[in-house]
Amino acid sequence: MQTRFSRLPGRGLYLITPDEPDDDVLLARLRTALLAGPVLVQYRNKALDDVGRARQLERLAPLVRAAGAALVVNDDVELAARFEAGVHLGREDGSIARARERLGPRALIGASCYADLERAKAALAEGASYVAFGAMYPSPTKPHAARASLELLRRARAELPVPIAVIGGITLERADELVAAGADWLAVISDLFAAPDPLERALAWAAWHNRVFGTEGKKR
């Protein structure tokens, strides 16, 4: 199996979809969120079974790719293979090495590393394309998640040769300090999808990207 990735996305917003069971509602919310200009979109939906997730991805994948963003699927290597997407794996989600074997050398494979730099190094040794640390701040999605520090992020940036994503309680107001500490991708759910005015927030994120990264573009 070969995915469509040939190079890594550029730095910026890493959008993660909410647990929305209604397909039409999710697509409408996603269209608005894509105006933020994410470089990466992770499809994640814990509210549906495998059939429901595949149904949503059938409609969601073309929108993401038309927006110029890379697509990854949370947890599910086979679903990622079906839609020629990347995959993001947590501690309980299976082997990175097996995902690499299944998806091929070009696949975008991410690993959740929580607050553990050694786990990140092990993930890279298995073939991960990028690593993710967090929760960086208290998160409404995972309120009891272990916290990762800015100092850990600085150490990771100094020691790891791959893109670093951060997740957990990330808001636009916290974006600059995370980038300054070494983050490449800022993973966001609530700050966009649960914003009082999602359109206004999406446009604010787009303006932030242009200010911080300029015309860096979608690819590294």
URNOR-V249717 format. One line per field, one symbol per residue. ss: DSSP state (H for helix, E for strand, C for the rest). A space follows every 10 residues. Layout:
ss=???
//
This chain:
ss=CCCCCCCCEC CEEEEECCCC CCHHHHHHHH HHHHHHCCCE EEECCCCCCH HHHHHHHHHH HHHHHHCCCE EEEECCHHHH HHCCCEEEEC CCCCCHHHHH HHHCCCCCEE EEEECCHHHH HHHHHHCCCE EEECCCCCCC CCCCCCCCCH HHHHHHHHHC CCEEEECCCC CHHHHHHHHH HCCCEEEECH HHHCCCCHHH HHHHHHHHHH HHHCCCCCEC
//
